[in-house]
Amino acid sequence: MPVIKVGAVAIACETRGNGPPLLMINGFRRSRVAWLEGVLDPLARQFQLILMDNRGTGHWDKPLDGYSMEAFADDCAGVLTGLGIPRAHIIYSGCQWAE
């Protein structure tokens, strides 16, 4: 499982499948393991899936601060850059964000 450094934080991620890249973003404060195999398996036949732990979840570093939508967007861009992927389609499962 690759670990990508984005700024001062390490992000655990994984890829599977072949085809155009598809960044699978799970709702805020969820890790990559929350995706159901019944969703991933068919998509992996057509796309290279990029699954990542969101900040503070899973195998992520757990910083004391920096939990903003801007940081979240930077994390996603940093994972793609770290994997050498200039562009990707995106699936976002929903947000449980509250301010």
Rosetta blueprint (number, residue, H / E / L):
1 M L
2 P L
3 V E
4 I E
5 K E
6 V E
7 G L
8 A L
9 V E
10 A E
11 I E
12 A E
13 C E
14 E E
15 T E
16 R E
17 G L
18 N L
19 G L
20 P L
21 P E
22 L E
23 L E
24 M E
25 I E
26 N L
27 G L
28 F L
29 R L
30 R L
31 S L
32 R H
33 V H
34 A H
35 W L
36 L L
37 E H
38 G H
39 V H
40 L H
41 D H
42 P H
43 L H
44 A H
45 R L
46 Q L
47 F L
48 Q E
49 L E
50 I E
51 L E
52 M E
53 D L
54 N L
55 R L
56 G L
57 T L
58 G L
59 H L
60 W L
61 D L
62 K L
63 P L
64 L L
65 D L
66 G L
67 Y L
68 S L
69 M H
70 E H
71 A H
72 F H
73 A H
74 D H
75 D H
76 C H
77 A H
78 G H
79 V H
80 L H
81 T H
82 G H
83 L L
84 G L
85 I L
86 P L
87 R L
88 A L
89 H E
90 I E
91 I E
92 Y E
93 S L
94 G L
95 C L
96 Q L
97 W L
98 A L
99 E L
